[in-house]
Amino acid sequence: MKTEFDLLIRNATVVDGTGDMRYEADIGIIGDRIAKIGNLSASSAKNEIDLEGKVAAPGFIDAHTHDDRMMLSDPEMTPKISQGVTTIIGGNCGISLAPMPRPIPDPVTPPLNLLDDLGGWFKFPTFAAYIEELNKTPSATNRAMLVGHTTLRVAVLDDLNKPATLDQIARMQELVKEAMQAGAIGVSTGLFYEPAVAAPTEEVIEVCKPLKEFNGLYCTHMRDEADGVMDSLEESFKIGREVGVPVVISHHKVIGQKNYGRSVETLEFIKKSMAKQPICLDCYPYAAGSTVLSWSRAVTSQRVIVTWSKSLPEYAGQDLEKIAQKMGVTQEQAVEKLLPAGAIYFRMDEQDVQKILEFGPTMIGSDGLPHDASPHPRLWATFPRVLGHYRRELGLFSLESAVHKMTGLTARNFGLSDRGVLKEGAYADLTLFDETTVDAAATYENPIALSRGIETVVVNGEIVWDQGQATGVRPGRVLSRSM
């Protein structure tokens, strides 16, 4: 029987997101769902794409983003849809744009300024108010949101250098409950950052206690990814056990030259712990990270690139060493002059990055910072870099495994039902690409560049990216975690 679809993708090499072997088929879409996969040569559609054997995969799911504001200030989401991303997980590292029931300090407390360098965006008194704004201003991508522990501390505590009191913990618990009722999928922490360093393990456990009732997740930028990485993994797993929820280790890495090679140790511990409790992890495909600028981080790095500076914006994109030489000061003095600012830090070993990427349960997250003047290239290039450099050039994994890490695995871990897989009845989020050319174009020297090989991106049945440009359509939705 002849069927008419809204969108028909012919002659696709289907990599379905489950990790199973690819196969050849046509894909018929009606509305926001995949209606049929198979031989659809007798069917027609309002819109047809002949893929000529190129790959049709589920839209990529970015497991770790800081896109909370970009979805409102730049809802076209070009850095994401141009690399095939159809869903983002926001509110990571303890940093969420809501709730903020009282005026936020001016200037904005780091690292919250990664979301709001100008001021005025921490204007949502409740998480529900933020979700309502997201629904009123749809973006090109879907989004599932976490509520940040650091944001909660700034909202409630008067002294961030102290542990929260019992009364303050109770107030933060109420904010967590409100966020979960409004549609948050969990709580994130950034115990690595100054506003949360003073929070003991017990504070985090108590603040996160409401998560179990709502089937939420605990996602963490751990307290220490350097010398104390093993202790921080154990702390993270303890929090998950005590609260009774799954743990997501954000952007797993080992930092510092004397820790090079310790990924063997951390991955073995994670693997053993996974047998005892639900644990997930993500990473980005680079040996350099990026966050707010500080001398304590810079002094332990082999190279530092300034990504933004509010006081001296002309130095964005330049190496700290050269900036100090131009200023005629020490690098430490240069840091003081640049603040508040952000930076890229080179302090990881490429072999560790590869081991973590190759680890079967590892999801892919960009950790990109969309408001940096000269951002880390991961903002624009994470997913094509995995497919090009690490899959095609280095052969770390098969195409099927690479796609699974970016789609089905992430959807399952975050509880996003009918996302991340190409199957009949699933939501029509797809990325169509050329596996022979797909790769990153963004570099540290030229960080804003469209990736190669991403041809068409579909979100909820609508084409948002086609042949190198955004279509302007914004069909993205706020997603909740399935029970």
Buried (B, 14 or more C-beta within 10 A) or exposed (E): EEBEBBBBBBBBBBBBBBBEEBEEBBBBBBEBBBBBBEEBEEBEBEEEBEBEEBBBBBBBBBBBBBBBBBBBEBBBBBBBBBBBBBBBBBBBBBBBBBBBBEEBEEBBBBBBBBBBBEEEBBBBBBBBBBBBBBEEEBBBBBBBBBBBBBBBBBBBBEEBEEEBEEEBBEBBBEBBBBBBBBBBBBBBBBBBBBBBEBBEBEBBBBBBBBBEEBBBBBBBBBBBBBBBBBEBBBBBBBBBBBBBBBBBBBBBBBBBEEBBEBBEBBBEBBEEBBEEBBBBBBBBBBBBBBBBBBBEBBEBBEBBBBBBBBEBEEBBBBBBEEBBEEBEBEBEEBBEBBBBBBBBBBBBBEEBBBBBBBBEBBBBBBBBBBBBBBBBBBBBBBBBBBBBBBBBEEEBBBBBBBBBBBBBBBBBBBBBBBBBBBBEEBBBBBBBBBBEBBBBBBEBEEBBBBBBBBBBBBBBBBBBBBEEEBBEBBBBBBBBBEE
